[in-house]
Amino acid sequence: MDIAEVAQRSGLPASTLRFYEEKGLICSVGRHGLRRLFGNNILERLALIALGRAAGFSLAEISPMLGAEGTPQIDRQLLLDKARELDRTIQKLTAMRDGLQHAAVCKATSHMECPTFRRLIGLAAAGVNRGDEEKKHRNRSRTSQSV
C-alpha cells in the first residue's frame, strides 16, 4: 500500500506518516518511484498509535510497545499506571465540573462569598502550582539525562 492510500485509509496526513517513520514508529517496506510503500499491518499499527495517543501516552512511551518485529509488546504495568493517572484526572475534572455547575446557579451575592466557589479557586490554584512543580521536575530530569 503506498503512502497516499495509507493516508486516505487512516485519515492521517502523509506528513504525519513520514514523521512517524522518522521516529521509528512505522517503517516503509520500499518505494514505488518517490512514494513510500507500507506493509499490510500498517493500518493496525497506526490504530495502536492512535489508541496510545488517545489514552495520553507520548510517542516515546508508545514506541517500545509497538515492538521492533511488528508484534506489539505492551507493558501491562505502564497500562495500569496510565489508568490510575486517568482516574485521578477524571476525579479532578468531575470536581471542577461540579463546582462550575454550582457557581452557575449559586444564590450568593458574589461568587467570592460562595464557599464552594472559593474551594474551587483553591483547587485550581493548587493544580496550577502542582503543574508548575511537575514541569520543573521534568525539565530538571531531561537536563540531567542530556548531560
N, C-alpha and C positions, 0 to 999 in steps of 0.2 A: 504494500500500500504506500503510495507516495505521500509526501508531506501535505499536499493540498487536500487529499482525501481524508487524511488523519485530522487535519484542521477542521474540515467540514463535518466529519462524523463526531468529533469530540467537542466541537464548539469552541475550541481554543485557537487563538491566532497562531500563525506559523512562527511568529517571533517568540511566543511562549514555548513552543516545541523546541526551537533552536536553543533557547535559554535552558530548558530542562536538559537538553543534550549536553550543553556546555557544562552544566553542574553534575553530570553523570547520572541523572535520574532515569533517563531513557537513552537508548542508543540506536542509531540507524544501522541497517544491515547492508547498506550500499547506496549507490546513486544511479539514477537514470538521467543522464545528462547532468544538469545542475541540481536536480531535485533529489532530496534525501528519500530513501526508501526505508520503511519500517516493517518489522515482523508482525505476525498475526496477533501476538499478545499485547500490542501497543495500547489498544483501547482499554484493556483490563488494567494495565499498568497505570495509565492516565487516570482511570477511575479510582485506583488505590491512592494516587497522589491527591486527587480531589477530595476523597474521604478524609485523608490525613489533614489537609488544609482546613476543611470544614470543621474538624474536631479541634483545630487550634495548634496543630503541630507545625513546626518550622520545616523548611525544606531540608535543613541539616538533620533534623530528627527523622524525617521520612526516609531519607536516602538509605540508611542501613537496613531499614525494614523491607525495602524492595528486593534485597538480595542481589548479589552480583550475577548469578546464573539465571535470573528471571523468575526464580521461585521466592515468593515473599517469606521473610524471616522476621515475623513481628514479635517484638519484645512484650510479653504479657504484662510484666511489671510496669513498663512505660505506659501501657494502656490503662492499667489500674490507677497510676499516678495522675494521668490526664483526666480520667473520670472523676477522681476526687477533686481535682482543680476545677473542673466544670461544675461539680456540686457546689463548691464554695462560691463560684461566680453566680450561679443560679440563686443561691441564698441572698447574696448581696443585691442582685438585681430585683429580686422579689421584694426585699425590704425597701429598696428605693422606689419601686412602683407603688407599693402600699403607702409609703409616705407622701408621694406626689399626689396620689388619689385623695388622701386625707386633706392635704393642703389645698386642693382644688375646691373642697366643699366645707372647709373649716369655718366655723362661725366667729372665730376670734377677729377682733377689730383689725389687727395687723398680724401678718404671718409671724413676725418676730415675737408676738405674745403667745403663740401656739407652742406648747411643749413638744408636740410631735414634730412640728416643723423645725424647731431648734435641735431636736435629736437628729433629724435628717441632715441638717447642716453639719453637725458634729461628725456624723458617719462619713459624709462626703469629704470633709477636711481630713479625717483620719486616713481615708482611702487615697487621697491625693498625696499626703505626706508619705504614706507607706509606699506608694508607687514611685515617688522620687527616690526613696531609700533603695528600693529594689533596682531601679535604673542605675544608681550609683554603684551598687554591688556588682551588677552585670558588667558595667563598664570597667570596674577595677579588675574583675575576673578576666575579661578579654585582654586588658592591657598586660596583666601578668602572664597570660598564656602566650602572647605575641613577643614577649621579651626573651 
